[in-house]
Amino acid sequence: MFKKYNKVLKEDYEKWYAEHENDREAVAKDPMRLKFHLMPKTGWLNDPNGLCQFCGTYHIYYQYTPFEPTGELKLWGHYTTKDFVSFVDEGPVLFPDSEFDAHGVYSGSAFVKGDTIHYFYTGNLKYFDRDDYDYINSGRGSNTIHVTSKDGYQFSKKELLMTTDDYPQDMSCHVRDPKIIQKGDDYYMVQGARDKNSQGLILMFHSKDLTHWEYFDRIVPKEPFGYMWECPDLFELDGQMMLVTCPQGVEAEGINYQNVHQCTAIRIKYDFENKSYEISGNDEFQQLDRGFDFYAPQTFEDEQGRRILIGWMGIPDAQYTNPTTERGWQHALTIPRELHMKNGRLIQQPIREIEKLRKGELVCSFSDKGRMESNLKLYEAEFHFTECTDAVLTLKKGVTLSYRDGLLTLDLGDCGAGRTTRSVRIGELRDLRIFADTTSLEIFVNGGEEVFTTRVYSSQGELSIDGDCAGTMKIYCLRPLEIGEKE
């Protein structure tokens, strides 16, 4: 029998929570805290999990380490909202309290069926004391676990669906992050995987009842593309099936794949009856974000039929840092984004509810090297170009976004805490939509064809534009999200 870490029960959390009131008060006063992004009160946040809308309420669960900003302990935290403006922090809902998940309630998803929400997640076990410990092939148990809820707050008993022994024999012990898609009366689960040859791929399982699952198929790129594909999400969007996943171990190619790990979207044609598929070549893998801090996104369809994406504004194993770690907290979630397809590309645009945060508007035009300046630190800015040969925008003091010869480059200067520059090549610069929070930027290019997401640590606000360009600019002040406590 392997030696486990201690399990964490709800009672343990509540005791520790009461002991950390001073930490919460200190973190709440931190000027680096974001205003219109969801963050942990203290500690660490990473992957969004279990995203869904149920009976009018949006449920946003997330990977959560409550008391340490370095991510060791993994629970599921929980926010709810009806309008993406006012939120309730519901506190943790899933704890590593069983033999199935004693070393972490890892990432997973939600699937709404009738009057029930079905949750599937990876329960993590680590075999550190085994003589044959091997991080890749024998170092952990990855259990697929199922729980249900009738309201999104109270959960059923945990049900173990699959263990490492139930996955194909040529897999390493890295299989995780279940997500469900329904086709007709059948259900399919995709999981990210790494085989014993260290090639990343997607495993697919089949079920008729959401409880009994059998191995069905695998999705493998034509050529190896990274050693592990995390956080898979298979969904239909505007008549096209898409696979979003996070390949690890992809080497940089010029300005592409510059981050330590990637997030990509792939167009796929999948024939469920015949277990056959066609995917784009590796040169067609679309990078979902060009910034420094974007990973593990998850999508869901809401009750209005919108496909909404929320990502982790962070990334694992990065060489750059977040100064907030020294202040007792780290990371945030992105602005929710509505997805569409356009000319074979996945397009991301901020959901319209974000416009409710606007509390003032300034409209101006710019041309012939004219410039508009503002010292706002917290803003939304829209640029519409009638022409643009080259341009330099200052987004915060010391932080620029420049366009020249078809290359758009974000340069964080001395404000990146180790982050430097990221670029993307575009045919023309038509428009920009920029969201500047206290310590973050989200930049939507040409209607969301490209996006840059990054943390940034400039202490002074500044917004200006200069260059051989003409057009109009709108600037909006933004008010903070309203976040309350559960009653």
Stockholm file with secondary structure:
# STOCKHOLM 1.0

chainA/1-487         MFKKYNKVLKEDYEKWYAEHENDREAVAKDPMRLKFHLMPKTGWLNDPNGLCQFCGTYHIYYQYTPFEPTGELKLWGHYTTKDFVSFVDEGPVLFPDSEFDAHGVYSGSAFVKGDTIHYFYTGNLKYFDRDDYDYINSGRGSNTIHVTSKDGYQFSKKELLMTTDDYPQDMSCHVRDPKIIQKGDDYYMVQGARDKNSQGLILMFHSKDLTHWEYFDRIVPKEPFGYMWECPDLFELDGQMMLVTCPQGVEAEGINYQNVHQCTAIRIKYDFENKSYEISGNDEFQQLDRGFDFYAPQTFEDEQGRRILIGWMGIPDAQYTNPTTERGWQHALTIPRELHMKNGRLIQQPIREIEKLRKGELVCSFSDKGRMESNLKLYEAEFHFTECTDAVLTLKKGVTLSYRDGLLTLDLGDCGAGRTTRSVRIGELRDLRIFADTTSLEIFVNGGEEVFTTRVYSSQGELSIDGDCAGTMKIYCLRPLEIGEKE
#=GR chainA/1-487 SS CCCCCCCCCHHHHHHHHHHTHHHHHHHHTCTTCCSSSCCCSSEEEEEEEEEEEETTEEEEEEEEESSCTTCCSCEEEEEEESSSSEEEECCCCBCSCSTTSTTCEEEEEEEEETTEEEEEEEEEEECTTCTTCCTTTTSEEEEEEEEEESSSSSCCCCEEEECGGGSCTTEEEEEEEEEEEEETTEEEEEEEEEETTCCEEEEEEEESSSSSCEEEEEECCSSCCCSEEEEEEEEEETTEEEEEEEEESCCCBTTBSCSSBCCEEEEEEEETTTTEEEECCGGGCEESCCSSSCEEEEEEECTTSCEEEEEEESCTTCSSCCGGGGGTEECEECCCEEEEEETTEEEEEECGGGGGGEEEEEEEEECTTCCCCBCCSSEEEEEEEEEEEEEEEEEETTEEEEEETTEEEEECTTCSTTCCEEEEECSCCCEEEEEEETTEEEEEEGGGTEEEEEECCCSSEEEEEEEEEEEEEEEEEECCCEEEECC
#=GC SS_cons         CCCCCCCCCHHHHHHHHHHTHHHHHHHHTCTTCCSSSCCCSSEEEEEEEEEEEETTEEEEEEEEESSCTTCCSCEEEEEEESSSSEEEECCCCBCSCSTTSTTCEEEEEEEEETTEEEEEEEEEEECTTCTTCCTTTTSEEEEEEEEEESSSSSCCCCEEEECGGGSCTTEEEEEEEEEEEEETTEEEEEEEEEETTCCEEEEEEEESSSSSCEEEEEECCSSCCCSEEEEEEEEEETTEEEEEEEEESCCCBTTBSCSSBCCEEEEEEEETTTTEEEECCGGGCEESCCSSSCEEEEEEECTTSCEEEEEEESCTTCSSCCGGGGGTEECEECCCEEEEEETTEEEEEECGGGGGGEEEEEEEEECTTCCCCBCCSSEEEEEEEEEEEEEEEEEETTEEEEEETTEEEEECTTCSTTCCEEEEECSCCCEEEEEEETTEEEEEEGGGTEEEEEECCCSSEEEEEEEEEEEEEEEEEECCCEEEECC
//
